[in-house]
Amino acid sequence: MKEKAVFLSSQALVSATDPFTVVAIGLVLCAVLATLLRRKVKPVVELTCRALFARIRPRLPAPLRRLGRRIHGKVEATSARSVLVTGIAAGIALAAAQTLHLVGPVLAAISATLSVQMSSHASLREGSKRLIGTVAGIAVTVAVWGAFGISPWSIALIAACGLAAGKLLRLGDSSATVPLTSMGILVGGTMVTETFVWERVEATVLGIVVGVILSPLVGGTTPLEQARIKLAHLSGEIGRLLGSLGAGVRDGYRREQAEQWLARSRELDEDLADAVAAVEELAGQARWSLTTPMTRVNPMDQTLRALEHGVQQVNSVARSMFDAVATPGSPTVPPQIGQVLTAASDAFAAHSTLVAERGAAAGPDAGGLHDLLNSLREARQRIIRTVRTEVDDTGVLVLTGSIITDIDRMAGSLERSAPALTVGVREPGPGIPAVSEVLPAVRLVWEKALTRR
């Protein structure tokens, strides 16, 4: 009996040391550790570091504090995390490939390096494209190599056909993977056998899996949180610029200030592009997510469209104020407009806070946003009456009306009552339902089936 137990334990030990089992257990542990780091450890570490820095900062010499601020301003946290996570992913992928005794373990490290993105969904998407490109590159090499052999003409044909295949497959930036894979095979001088093909595919898949597991550590947030952060930041930047414009109109401004405001309003396009990318990433992730329903994406998309119109309107206001001071003989902006601009700034600031705290629930009636929009409209009516009473210059009245119109459109966008928000909305076409939408229906059918029994 004792010998049998020893035999069974030895069998279990042998099975546990199987390369595939070791790699599988290692990847599962990596996934668990990455989840714990992102959800539990990271917030605690951040709070601890902030508290420690706040305590020791007053005791540091002034030159050291300036150096720290300079380094903090130049080094982004996301970039630092990306470098660290990419290095770790490459090392894990190489170790896993060597454990599996793959011929090209470096390919797994390369695949993991290229697969690390801001989220698991983005990593899986880019990794899938690269996997398709790898298989297509092998196919192109087999076809051209078998037909023409190795010659300058065949090399040119392989490169051209590989890139064309990547474009036809709509791989985007991963189109170059096809000719690069083909060239890599030729550089290695390896005959394309079935074993070679499968091991190369396995190494690529292994690197993709490692990248998908570790990618959440780069962004430090989920796609939903990232979308909320980007939208809140954009709304806050619009509010801050409107506040600067309002203060400038009240106190008087020069051309240099107007140039800075106009340049900043154009830079908002970069913040808008970041918000668009974050919402699109959230939409793609929600389609395959078990926890993020598509119903949480639609309000985010509506908020994005409202802020997109807000960027256009604040750019128009900054342009009007710049033209008023830069063009000789142009009408000046009446100081009373500053009150309306400040009220609009308060509305966008409140909207930014709501988006950051509530996300999809940050509607026009949430919190005090509705009251601020009403105050904005009251200020608008009051300023219109004042300007019409105190100003006789037709040019000033026209300029005032133009700025007031832009402010009205901003308020309508935040209130989501502007008719322009409904123009160009992409209707969801027929396609595969999202996983989060299918699971409740499957659960309901299962419960009904159990009840009938």
PARONU-885029 format. One record per residue: z, x, y of N, C-alpha, C in turn; residue number from 1. Coordinates in steps of 0.001 Angstrom, whole numbers. Each point is the difference from the previous one (the first is absolute). Example, Ala and Ser with C-alpha at 12.3 -4.5 7.8 and 13.67 -1.06 7.14 Angstrom:
REM residues 2
7800,13190,-5690,0,-890,1190,0,900,1200,1
-720,-350,1050,60,820,1190,730,-770,1090,2
This chain:
REM residues 453
0,832,-1196,0,-832,1196,0,873,1255,1
832,1043,-62,74,930,1130,-1314,737,185,2
-606,393,-1119,-1293,695,86,-1082,-916,572,3
80,-1274,-364,-976,-959,531,148,-149,1511,4
1218,-42,475,238,-100,1444,-532,1230,731,5
252,1181,-614,-517,1231,608,-1516,-19,40,6
-614,-510,-1060,-1463,-66,-64,-551,-942,1073,7
678,-1151,159,-459,-962,1013,157,577,1411,8
1103,685,247,197,588,1332,-1012,1102,268,9
-353,762,-1042,-1013,1040,181,-1360,-612,276,10
-262,-1137,-679,-1266,-691,264,-48,-497,1450,11
1105,-545,455,55,-477,1387,-197,1144,976,12
583,1165,-331,-159,1166,880,-1445,446,56,13
-682,-38,-1174,-1403,407,-33,-849,-940,826,14
264,-1303,-153,-786,-970,762,293,110,1491,15
1251,361,318,348,128,1421,-659,1207,635,16
-298,1023,-803,-646,1180,545,-1520,-92,-50,17
-539,-1144,-381,-1440,-199,37,-471,124,1450,18
-1071,732,267,-429,216,1399,-214,-1291,782,19
-642,-984,-620,-244,-1247,711,1312,-707,333,20
947,42,-920,1300,-628,257,734,713,1125,21
-32,1327,-34,675,773,1046,-599,-303,1368,22
-1330,-25,88,-655,-277,1276,285,-1418,464,23
-57,-963,-932,269,-1390,367,1417,-169,526,24
975,587,-694,1392,-91,457,169,692,1351,25
-652,1141,164,86,707,1274,-571,-797,1156,26
-1142,-672,-216,-603,-803,1063,857,-1218,332,27
599,-607,-1026,893,-1134,254,1209,448,821,28
558,1133,-342,1132,526,767,-409,308,1439,29
-1212,529,174,-498,267,1363,-117,-1290,800,30
-506,-1060,-650,-139,-1285,685,1359,-558,402,31
978,74,-914,1342,-491,305,628,818,1122,32
-150,1318,-70,571,873,1024,-658,-241,1355,33
-1324,-191,16,-699,-266,1259,475,-1308,614,34
209,-1025,-828,485,-1283,505,1395,130,586,35
870,717,-711,1359,193,503,15,814,1284,36
-844,1022,66,-62,818,1215,-447,-820,1200,37
-1002,-849,-212,-543,-771,1120,939,-1111,441,38
628,-689,-953,784,-1182,351,1470,293,255,39
567,980,-707,1439,233,86,349,1304,695,40
-605,1084,-461,398,1315,490,-514,252,1417,41
-1271,-351,261,-607,313,1291,778,-611,1175,42
363,-1309,-14,770,-522,1145,1335,695,197,43
695,315,-1112,1296,664,114,-168,1398,591,44
-1024,725,-472,-244,1356,513,-350,-44,1481,45
-821,-966,405,-375,-93,1413,1215,-278,877,46
844,-948,-411,1194,-308,783,946,1193,62,47
147,697,-1123,884,1170,-33,-512,1106,918,48
-1320,236,-62,-589,1053,847,133,-342,1482,49
-209,-1273,337,129,-394,1406,1429,159,486,50
958,-431,-825,1400,136,401,391,1469,122,51
-450,828,-945,313,1424,51,-636,665,1208,52
-1246,-370,294,-686,590,1150,660,-423,1302,53
417,-1271,81,663,-471,1215,1326,714,224,54
644,423,-1099,1298,680,139,-151,1466,407,55
-999,683,-568,-122,1437,267,-913,289,1190,56
-771,-1012,457,-943,253,1096,680,500,1263,57
1116,-591,450,615,509,1238,472,1444,-99,58
245,498,-1219,504,1352,-168,-1102,1051,-119,59
-1257,-436,-95,-1105,945,-141,-368,600,1344,60
-439,1252,39,-461,598,1263,-1237,-738,527,61
-174,23,1297,-1112,-701,635,-1362,484,-516,62
-241,1314,-167,-1305,433,-533,-272,-540,-1400,63
1051,-60,-816,-191,-511,-1355,-316,-1494,22,64
612,-742,913,-300,-1430,121,-1431,-226,454,65
-448,833,957,-1388,-136,460,-978,317,-1114,66
306,1026,-797,-863,352,-1129,-40,-1135,-1030,67
1153,-602,-244,42,-1114,-939,-824,-1180,484,68
89,-324,1295,-798,-1101,554,-1483,300,-76,69
-367,1275,238,-1409,367,-52,-548,-126,-1422,70
795,451,-968,-438,-108,-1395,-82,-1458,-429,71
993,-796,397,8,-1419,-367,-1172,-742,617,72
-406,416,1203,-1123,-671,649,-1347,351,-616,73
-109,1199,-582,-1275,427,-554,-160,-324,-1481,74
1102,-80,-720,-60,-240,-1447,341,-1461,-271,75
-955,-749,-550,241,-1386,-353,713,-69,-1349,76
918,-950,-106,746,-156,-1254,-924,-367,-1149,77
-1002,-848,297,-940,-416,-1052,-806,1188,-514,78
-437,863,910,-769,1177,-411,846,942,-847,79
1256,187,411,888,884,-775,238,-571,-1396,80
242,-1324,-79,198,-615,-1317,-1260,82,-842,81
-1166,-150,637,-1260,68,-738,-207,1377,-613,82
304,1053,757,-141,1363,-520,938,222,-1178,83
1251,-422,155,985,203,-1055,-350,-791,-1260,84
-338,-1281,177,-301,-854,-1155,-1273,462,-700,85
-1001,425,769,-1243,474,-613,234,1224,-862,86
804,926,506,317,1187,-802,733,-343,-1278,87
977,-897,103,748,-412,-1196,-913,-722,-989,88
-885,-869,518,-918,-733,-881,-931,946,-743,89
-514,1012,694,-890,964,-654,735,750,-1108,90
1253,394,274,768,713,-1016,307,-869,-1210,91
382,-1257,230,304,-903,-1110,-1252,-272,-830,92
-1139,-226,666,-1239,-280,-721,-427,1201,-842,93
132,1204,555,-364,1202,-758,906,174,-1218,94
1301,-210,192,934,134,-1114,-280,-1038,-1079,95
-313,-1233,411,-290,-1049,-972,-1282,309,-767,96
-1030,495,706,-1260,337,-665,188,1155,-980,97
800,975,381,268,1110,-924,806,-468,-1207,98
904,-946,206,758,-551,-1130,-917,-728,-969,99
-1024,-679,528,-951,-715,-851,-1070,924,-569,100
41,1283,375,-948,1008,-493,-1444,-355,361,101
-197,-514,1242,-1349,-274,476,-690,1303,375,102
-1330,35,-180,-755,1228,263,23,349,1484,103
-107,-1004,864,-25,254,1439,1204,-571,707,104
1190,600,-151,1190,-566,646,-66,37,1522,105
-775,959,536,-111,82,1459,-668,-1251,561,106
-874,-622,-778,-665,-1227,455,1014,-1102,269,107
1041,-63,-826,1050,-995,224,730,269,1311,108
256,1284,286,662,348,1263,-882,-342,1189,109
-1307,274,-131,-926,-336,1089,-46,-1509,209,110
-75,-753,-1095,-48,-1456,100,1268,-558,633,111
1155,548,-368,1266,-447,594,55,329,1491,112
-492,1179,353,-12,394,1416,-830,-957,839,113
-1158,-390,-521,-880,-901,732,467,-1447,-66,114
849,-333,-968,430,-1384,-187,1197,-377,859,115
733,966,501,1183,-313,806,-448,-639,1314,116
404,-1245,222,-345,-755,1197,1273,-583,609,117
-176,-908,963,1147,-592,675,696,-1070,-827,118
-667,-524,-1051,599,-1032,-842,-587,104,-1394,119
649,-661,-957,-493,16,-1372,-1338,-695,-112,120
-170,-1092,765,-1271,-723,-61,-1142,860,507,121
207,694,1119,-1045,879,533,-288,1136,-966,122
1040,524,-637,-203,1071,-971,-805,-483,-1192,123
326,-1190,-497,-724,-544,-1143,-1454,-293,364,124
-215,-512,1206,-1365,-313,432,-848,1264,96,125
524,1016,683,-767,1239,136,-136,715,-1339,126
1042,-56,-815,-83,640,-1308,-1020,-658,-905,127
-98,-1319,64,-997,-707,-812,-1413,400,408,128
-225,113,1298,-1322,436,464,-323,1403,-505,129
1013,868,37,-226,1369,-443,-241,58,-1512,130
667,-867,-754,-217,-48,-1442,-1414,-462,-311,131
-451,-1025,719,-1383,-465,-186,-979,1108,369,132
308,715,1082,-864,1107,397,-32,1109,-1026,133
1145,262,-642,48,1039,-1036,-879,-371,-1186,134
135,-1240,-465,-815,-450,-1127,-1478,6,362,135
-323,-440,1218,-1400,-2,434,-536,1424,100,136
825,944,491,-443,1390,81,-299,588,-1364,137
838,-324,-988,-257,479,-1360,-1295,-591,-533,138
-220,-1294,276,-1220,-645,-480,-1249,618,622,139
70,282,1314,-1147,626,675,-272,1377,-583,140
1071,770,-243,-179,1332,-568,-637,-58,-1377,141
482,-910,-839,-553,-131,-1350,-1482,-354,61,142
-368,-936,883,-1386,-450,76,-929,1108,495,143
365,624,1129,-882,1007,603,-3,1278,-827,144
1164,426,-459,101,1220,-794,-797,-127,-1296,145
108,-1153,-641,-731,-187,-1247,-1496,-77,197,146
-440,-484,1160,-1433,-178,235,-676,1255,540,147
676,729,888,-665,1110,696,671,1357,-224,148
1194,27,-604,696,1260,-172,568,504,1320,149
326,1312,46,585,591,1201,-1081,730,784,150
-244,-454,1214,-974,633,895,338,-422,1423,151
-552,702,984,266,-429,1386,-398,-1448,250,152
-1110,-443,-623,-442,-1378,207,987,-993,-620,153
515,323,-1165,943,-916,-649,1318,-59,765,154
427,1145,567,1228,5,805,-168,-904,1218,155
-1149,145,688,-269,-853,1163,-56,-1466,-398,156
-598,-274,-1156,-111,-1378,-462,1372,-571,-351,157
842,821,-621,1346,-457,-349,798,-341,1262,158
-73,862,1013,736,-248,1241,-503,-1262,692,159
-1338,-156,87,-577,-1164,675,300,-1287,-766,160
-219,19,-1312,238,-1196,-805,1488,-361,-27,161
858,1019,-28,1438,-270,4,451,-688,1274,162
-476,505,1140,383,-617,1264,-588,-1403,125,163
-1243,-170,-462,-620,-1324,32,762,-977,-892,164
452,475,-1163,771,-871,-893,1314,-414,652,165
646,939,716,1235,-340,696,-211,-1046,1080,166
-1121,94,730,-303,-993,1027,-298,-1359,-626,167
-769,1,-1110,-335,-1267,-656,1241,-684,-564,168
954,802,-466,1245,-557,-523,982,-370,1108,169
-363,263,1258,828,-338,1164,1384,631,-97,170
-2,1291,-274,1262,722,-133,540,481,1333,171
-755,-170,1084,487,422,1310,135,1507,98,172
1178,455,481,229,1438,127,47,706,-1350,173
225,-768,-1073,46,599,-1337,-1381,194,-603,174
-1064,-306,758,-1360,197,-517,-260,1460,-345,175
627,912,753,-210,1426,-267,597,434,-1327,176
860,-854,-594,591,353,-1289,-1070,146,-1077,177
-1047,-810,72,-1038,17,-1045,-719,1355,-42,178
-625,472,1103,-642,1318,-80,991,1138,-201,179
1214,-111,542,989,1052,-190,391,118,-1476,180
144,-1133,-660,306,38,-1434,-1140,641,-774,181
-1211,-370,355,-1163,579,-682,-54,1504,191,182
207,459,1222,-23,1437,270,1150,715,-703,183
1165,-647,-50,1130,605,-681,-267,246,-1469,184
-706,-921,-613,-359,178,-1413,-920,1203,-166,185
-960,131,897,-948,1113,-89,678,1333,286,186
936,-6,972,706,1249,313,821,456,-1189,187
642,-978,-682,788,351,-1161,-839,452,-1167,188
-1283,-342,44,-884,395,-1081,349,-669,-1317,189
616,-1170,64,459,-686,-1197,-1053,-996,-474,190
-231,-6,-1278,-872,-1023,-571,717,-1345,46,191
-738,-1020,370,580,-1324,138,103,-632,-1375,192
1173,67,-574,266,-619,-1294,888,-1224,209,193
179,-773,-1056,839,-1192,92,1440,373,329,194
478,1103,-604,1361,456,275,160,403,1459,195
-1009,715,516,45,432,1402,50,-1205,926,196
-829,-1004,-254,-43,-1184,856,1350,-710,1,197
562,-233,-1178,1247,-742,-81,1157,774,615,198
47,1306,-190,1097,764,575,-102,68,1519,199
-1210,63,508,-148,-12,1465,423,-1346,575,200
-385,-1087,-673,415,-1328,440,1520,-149,-102,201
589,497,-1097,1448,-81,-162,733,773,1095,202
-516,1175,340,642,788,1057,-86,-722,1346,203
-1151,-619,266,-152,-745,1253,939,-1193,46,204
76,-746,-1098,896,-1156,-61,1453,428,146,205
363,1097,-638,1373,499,92,366,334,1446,206
-916,659,699,263,311,1409,115,-1255,853,207
-833,-1014,-297,76,-1260,745,1345,-673,-214,208
468,-18,-1249,1287,-628,-310,1134,693,753,209
-1,1312,13,1036,738,725,-73,-313,1495,210
-1215,-52,549,-152,-326,1413,490,-1395,330,211
-299,-974,-868,448,-1377,217,1523,-76,-31,212
633,749,-904,1460,-40,-126,687,577,1237,213
-541,1104,530,679,711,1085,-463,-404,1391,214
-1117,-732,109,-521,-351,1327,979,-790,866,215
811,-934,-551,943,-712,876,959,897,752,216
222,1231,-494,906,909,693,-611,574,1268,217
-1339,-78,131,-656,560,1187,266,-873,1218,218
-338,-1288,-143,217,-897,1124,1460,-336,207,219
759,-26,-1081,1408,-345,114,242,-1483,177,220
-1074,-817,111,125,-1436,186,-1033,-706,-860,221
216,-1284,-242,-968,-803,-726,-1144,-385,928,222
-1161,-413,-538,-1094,-453,871,416,-1118,948,223
880,-914,-469,471,-1078,875,816,555,1155,224
912,908,-295,801,614,1060,-867,824,939,225
-997,699,-546,-874,822,828,-817,-879,951,226
-478,-1151,-482,-750,-917,857,883,-524,1125,227
1238,-350,-325,914,-474,1028,277,1084,1032,228
173,1239,-451,280,1105,923,-1177,226,949,229
-1216,21,-554,-1179,259,828,-246,-1132,988,230
158,-1253,-435,-203,-1131,902,1069,-29,1086,231
1246,262,-381,1073,28,996,-212,1127,1005,232
-450,1153,-478,-267,1129,905,-1114,-341,982,233
-1069,-626,-489,-1116,-369,877,453,-998,1059,234
755,-1027,-423,488,-983,966,929,647,1019,235
849,917,-455,892,688,925,-745,873,991,236
-1068,675,-459,-789,834,912,-706,-847,1052,237
-502,-1159,-386,-616,-904,984,1043,-421,1031,238
1199,-354,-483,1054,-402,921,412,1109,952,239
115,1233,-512,383,1116,871,-1061,277,1060,240
-1266,-88,-386,-1062,228,987,-9,-1100,1057,241
198,-1244,-424,67,-1093,970,1187,184,946,242
1125,499,-524,1139,269,864,-302,1066,1048,243
-711,1055,-419,-386,1047,958,-956,-552,1050,244
-938,-836,-414,-935,-601,956,734,-893,988,245
959,-789,-502,751,-880,887,818,771,1013,246
680,1065,-463,788,816,926,-897,694,1018,247
-1180,440,-437,-927,653,913,-513,-932,1073,248
-281,-1245,-358,-483,-960,994,1091,-318,1011,249
1215,-168,-444,1108,-334,914,305,1143,956,250
26,1213,-518,430,1146,815,-1155,725,671,251
-1242,-340,-371,-1151,727,510,-361,1150,-924,252
-1287,196,-223,-429,1049,-942,-1188,747,575,253
-199,1220,-521,-1103,833,440,-1075,31,-1088,254
-1106,640,340,-1110,81,-939,392,763,-1266,255
803,1058,143,396,776,-1168,756,-858,-1006,256
890,-871,507,722,-884,-905,-937,-1000,-661,257
-930,-516,767,-951,-965,-556,-860,644,-1084,258
-360,1270,197,-765,713,-1036,814,128,-1284,259
1279,333,133,855,134,-1176,135,-1342,-729,260
166,-1084,751,126,-1312,-624,-1289,-401,-722,261
-1131,265,639,-1273,-348,-628,-229,822,-1261,262
335,1285,58,-142,851,-1193,929,-473,-1113,263
1228,-389,373,934,-490,-1032,-486,-1308,-612,264
-588,-870,802,-506,-1268,-544,-1131,247,-991,265
-798,1041,239,-1064,326,-950,551,659,-1257,266
1103,722,149,628,605,-1183,623,-1043,-919,267
205,-1212,514,538,-1061,-852,-949,-337,-1149,268
-1275,356,153,-947,-236,-1092,409,774,-1255,269
605,1183,181,453,774,-1159,1165,-703,-695,270
934,-526,797,1111,-753,-582,-515,-1260,-691,271
-1020,-632,591,-583,-1184,-611,-668,345,-1325,272
-699,1141,-48,-645,420,-1254,1044,249,-1086,273
1143,590,372,1076,215,-986,537,-1329,-520,274
144,-973,903,489,-1317,-416,-1004,-699,-909,275
-1286,112,323,-1037,-603,-839,31,605,-1400,276
102,1330,-75,44,673,-1301,1228,-435,-797,277
1144,-162,672,1225,-398,-698,-106,-1418,-543,278
-570,-914,776,-140,-1389,-461,-1020,-86,-1136,279
-1083,755,99,-981,5,-1085,599,582,-1279,280
808,1034,141,680,571,-1163,955,-1021,-612,281
707,-745,845,904,-1035,-499,-771,-1089,-738,282
-1155,-403,537,-796,-1031,-662,-490,467,-1366,283
-447,1257,-74,-451,523,-1281,1131,131,-998,284
1178,419,492,1135,147,-902,529,-1347,-463,285
-9,-1003,887,537,-1311,-355,-833,-686,-1079,286
-1285,320,-64,-852,-642,-1007,425,377,-1412,287
602,1175,-155,405,441,-1342,1507,131,-140,288
735,-411,1015,1442,165,-24,676,-1158,-722,289
1109,320,-673,802,-1028,-656,1035,-597,948,290
275,681,1108,1082,-416,887,-452,-402,1392,291
-1189,404,427,-480,-312,1346,-1091,-1060,-76,292
287,-1258,309,-1022,-1047,-82,-994,104,1145,293
-1179,-540,-213,-1042,22,1031,404,-829,1221,294
905,-961,-194,423,-826,1123,737,805,1070,295
494,1183,-353,672,847,989,-990,875,757,296
-1234,54,-476,-1012,819,654,-658,-763,1143,297
-241,-1301,-187,-721,-784,1009,689,4,1365,298
1332,-210,90,635,97,1323,-120,1387,617,299
39,1037,-829,-186,1351,514,-1398,161,592,300
-992,-575,-672,-1365,76,504,-135,-763,1314,301
681,-1149,113,-25,-751,1258,654,794,1127,302
1106,665,-304,657,839,1006,-907,1142,433,303
-713,583,-956,-923,1084,317,-1102,-479,938,304
-556,-1179,-267,-1067,-527,865,532,-281,1402,305
1221,-515,96,585,-252,1317,183,1297,779,306
481,1037,-673,192,1282,677,-1326,671,324,307
-1007,-226,-824,-1325,542,315,-514,-568,1315,308
187,-1306,203,-382,-603,1280,887,521,1123,309
1289,230,-305,881,540,1017,-420,1373,482,310
-480,843,-916,-490,1333,374,-1193,-119,946,311
-901,-929,-307,-1168,-188,853,392,-467,1392,312
976,-913,72,397,-538,1301,750,1023,841,313
899,779,-610,726,994,782,-948,1095,476,314
-1020,300,-764,-1009,955,452,-745,-553,1204,315
-273,-1316,-11,-677,-620,1143,876,49,1250,316
1313,-233,-151,907,59,1152,71,1425,545,317
140,991,-898,57,1393,453,-1290,397,705,318
-1140,-483,-497,-1279,310,645,-77,-638,1385,319
476,-1228,137,-23,-664,1306,874,738,1003,320
1178,435,-446,889,721,906,-564,1367,362,321
-691,646,-936,-614,1287,310,-1136,-161,1006,322
-860,-985,-227,-1111,-234,926,501,-343,1396,323
1137,-711,65,530,-401,1304,419,1194,848,324
438,1090,-648,456,1160,764,-1037,1112,30,325
-962,-21,-920,-972,1090,-80,-1299,-305,730,326
-342,-1264,179,-1254,-372,638,246,-293,1469,327
-652,708,913,204,-257,1433,-416,-1424,366,328
794,-627,839,-306,-1338,464,371,-1099,-968,329
587,340,-1149,377,-1018,-976,1283,-702,442,330
170,-1249,-391,1247,-702,342,1182,594,-742,331
1160,-41,632,1208,546,-610,694,-1067,-842,332
765,488,-958,754,-915,-861,1264,-433,738,333
229,-1314,189,1198,-449,725,1268,360,-764,334
1059,407,685,1241,401,-689,607,-1118,-849,335
-278,-1271,348,594,-1103,-748,-438,-16,-1463,336
-1161,605,-304,-499,22,-1376,957,772,-914,337
787,907,597,929,785,-810,975,-866,-777,338
401,-1146,558,941,-874,-694,-622,-578,-1271,339
-1269,-374,74,-676,-560,-1176,-176,1077,-1065,340
-381,1205,424,-178,1094,-956,1332,354,-685,341
1090,-23,763,1306,282,-583,404,-1084,-995,342
-284,-1267,332,304,-1095,-930,-812,134,-1285,343
-1275,398,122,-821,230,-1195,538,1167,-815,344
503,1036,692,593,1139,-692,1211,-430,-814,345
844,-846,577,1180,-495,-723,-417,-810,-1228,346
-1058,-791,115,-462,-801,-1128,-490,883,-1142,347
-765,1040,314,-485,898,-1056,1142,810,-603,348
983,387,819,1151,730,-538,780,-872,-979,349
204,-1276,356,685,-916,-915,-814,-226,-1258,350
-1303,-98,160,-871,-173,-1176,76,1214,-908,351
57,1184,573,115,1219,-801,1282,-4,-819,352
1103,-409,616,1277,-49,-716,-43,-1020,-1130,353
-620,-1147,261,-95,-1042,-1028,-836,467,-1185,354
-1119,654,287,-857,483,-1087,733,1042,-825,355
740,897,660,732,1038,-724,1104,-583,-862,356
637,-1090,461,1138,-562,-732,-418,-1054,-1015,357
-980,-843,382,-333,-1146,-837,-1363,94,-656,358
-843,861,514,-1323,160,-603,-823,-1262,95,359
-356,-586,-1163,-871,-1168,-44,641,-1205,665,360
1333,-41,123,677,-1151,600,60,82,1520,361
-597,1022,587,51,185,1451,-1064,-853,671,362
144,-1309,-85,-953,-908,619,306,-206,1468,363
-826,-795,693,209,-210,1433,1287,-746,317,364
551,-736,-963,1228,-754,248,1248,747,-436,365
-158,1213,-533,1139,748,-519,775,647,1137,366
1329,7,-181,848,691,972,-193,-540,1406,367
7,903,976,-160,-400,1389,-1406,190,527,368
-966,236,-878,-1369,231,453,-565,-1226,700,369
297,-1178,-526,-518,-1225,616,522,-152,1426,370
1274,280,212,575,-106,1345,-611,1030,944,371
-249,1203,-506,-613,1031,849,-1425,-372,382,372
-740,-604,-915,-1359,-432,333,24,-1118,1039,373
974,-892,-98,138,-1041,1023,350,615,1354,374
881,1004,-18,342,692,1250,-1224,707,582,375
-841,548,-883,-1229,653,461,-915,-997,687,376
-145,-1171,-560,-863,-1008,617,583,-508,1317,377
1310,-138,66,622,-401,1260,-215,1059,1080,378
154,1265,-374,-247,1082,960,-1452,-10,448,379
-900,-283,-922,-1428,-65,340,-257,-1077,1048,380
540,-1194,-217,-218,-1092,954,608,338,1362,381
1162,599,-24,679,342,1250,-782,1053,770,382
-511,997,-682,-744,1069,673,-1323,-520,534,383
-655,-889,-719,-1270,-559,480,221,-749,1306,384
1059,-815,49,275,-730,1239,330,949,1143,385
767,1041,-305,387,950,1048,-1212,749,548,386
-861,477,-884,-1166,778,429,-951,-881,794,387
-214,-1215,-448,-900,-896,737,531,-308,1387,388
1322,-20,147,605,-316,1295,-9,1199,938,389
257,1199,-548,199,1175,843,-1243,864,160,390
-1006,-164,-849,-1174,880,32,-1226,-811,355,391
-783,536,972,-1238,-653,422,-1243,737,-480,392
171,1216,-520,-1136,817,-440,-559,-559,-1310,393
-1294,-368,34,-627,-564,-1191,-37,1002,-1149,394
-253,1269,313,-52,1024,-1044,1332,147,-718,395
1104,-45,776,1329,99,-614,257,-1212,-888,396
-424,-1189,456,190,-1209,-807,-792,75,-1307,397
-1213,521,74,-815,130,-1216,630,999,-966,398
467,1152,529,639,1012,-838,1284,-553,-632,399
771,-750,792,1213,-617,-530,-322,-984,-1117,400
-1036,-800,209,-401,-953,-1033,-437,691,-1278,401
-687,1151,124,-446,740,-1183,1194,511,-803,402
981,584,703,1172,524,-707,821,-1140,-615,403
150,-1099,753,756,-1142,-517,-675,-560,-1248,404
-1339,-27,3,-729,-491,-1177,290,870,-1217,405
22,1320,199,323,904,-1113,1420,-248,-513,406
938,-238,908,1379,-273,-410,74,-1313,-770,407
-733,-1015,466,-33,-1281,-716,-516,190,-1429,408
-1010,809,-151,-558,239,-1338,990,735,-882,409
756,944,590,1042,668,-777,1032,-1004,-492,410
448,-896,898,998,-1000,-389,-541,-912,-1087,411
-1267,-399,134,-605,-846,-1023,-107,696,-1346,412
-247,1301,36,-91,755,-1250,1364,91,-680,413
1051,294,793,1339,73,-589,455,-1361,-519,414
-408,-1058,692,361,-1345,-412,-900,-511,-1122,415
-1084,769,-248,-986,-338,-1033,-658,-1351,257,416
-119,-334,1294,-676,-1236,389,-1376,261,587,417
-369,1271,159,-1291,337,590,-1128,-351,-974,418
-997,-771,428,-1108,-347,-901,-767,1215,-510,419
-5,1092,776,-757,1187,-407,547,623,-1273,420
1266,-270,-334,582,592,-1201,-617,-548,-1276,421
-614,-1177,91,-591,-614,-1197,-1452,415,-217,422
-565,726,952,-1404,403,-97,-93,1293,-818,423
-874,-19,-1002,-219,1193,-812,1028,228,-1075,424
863,-995,-268,991,148,-1062,-711,-24,-1342,425
285,975,-839,-634,71,-1314,641,-992,-948,426
-806,-919,-466,501,-965,-958,80,644,-1378,427
1092,-247,-731,95,572,-1344,-1047,-589,-920,428
-878,821,-486,-1060,-449,-877,462,-71,-1438,429
-859,-494,-888,364,-72,-1407,185,1390,-581,430
1008,158,-782,271,1301,-606,1165,-104,-948,431
457,1123,-470,1124,25,-933,1278,-323,766,432
770,-991,-450,1263,-315,688,956,1173,-53,433
866,52,994,998,1061,35,987,-180,-1148,434
546,1120,-462,961,-45,-1101,1215,-830,390,435
461,168,1243,1168,-743,453,-254,-1501,60,436
-1270,-423,82,-345,-1412,-7,-190,-537,-1410,437
-391,865,-916,-236,-433,-1376,1310,-162,-757,438
949,924,203,1249,-22,-779,788,-1303,148,439
173,-566,1232,727,-1280,72,-687,-1111,-774,440
-1343,-34,38,-717,-1029,-744,182,178,-1508,441
-65,1249,-461,214,269,-1428,1418,-377,-413,442
987,330,863,1386,-346,-306,175,-1517,-78,443
-641,-746,912,107,-1454,-3,-605,-598,-1269,444
-1167,497,-400,-632,-479,-1229,880,291,-1207,445
600,1190,-31,875,375,-1113,1233,-900,-67,446
602,-282,1150,1174,-886,31,-346,-1413,-450,447
-1167,-511,406,-414,-1331,-441,-238,-18,-1507,448
-571,1060,-521,-243,59,-1435,1326,13,-780,449
990,727,507,1304,19,-652,692,-1352,87,450
-183,-696,1149,628,-1309,156,-586,-1025,-979,451
-1310,45,-178,-634,-924,-936,465,209,-1435,452
274,1237,-345,496,277,-1351,1405,-542,-206,453
